[in-house]
Amino acid sequence: MKRIFAFAVLTFLVASCAQKIPYTDQVKQDFDLTPENMTKVQFYTSSNIILEKNQSSGNQGTGTSGELVVNSSKTQNRVIIPTNTRGIFEKIGPNNEVIVRFEIGSGKVIKFATRVTQTSGKYYLVADWKNNGGTMEYGNETYTISSGGSSAFLQVRIKKLQKTKRKDRVVKGMKV
């Protein structure tokens, strides 16, 4: 009897766990996700997104002892958004992009949109992609993204609930 009860509880717990799935137009349609409803949905990143901004400065001249002097400095600013980082819906963009916020700040949002070349319907990171990476605006500054960021897409959690009520009774038999 205890085994049957434990099995029923375990089955219920496994059946109620949420899993992450790609956010697609089909998901949007199935769950009737209007912009108002999307504010209640928790979004996640599928992979790491690394934004980089580099600034270099320098000058050249001659030293007091007759040597040539090269003076340079470099400043690197990186924004790292790890896999499965939580984001909230900000708004729908002019080209049907889903704009998601991962942190507080002016302009600190990332656009995701479907790709014409992809049949999966996933919402991928939007940037001005070139051969070895891309550029995008974040926090009112221009950042570069490595080519690996082009595979990042939005995910949502889906939870399937299934309730089953069952009453078991063990019959012990009868004696004459």
Secondary structure, 3 states (H helix, E strand, C coil): CHHHHHHHHHHHHHHCCEEEEECEHHHHHHCCCCHHHHCCCEEEECCCEEEEEEEEEEEEEECCCCCEEEEEEEEEEEEEECCCCEEEEEEECCCCCEEEECCCCCCCEEEEECCCCCCCCECEECCEEECCEEEEEECCEEEEEEHHHHHCEEEEEEECCCCCCCCCCCCCCCCC
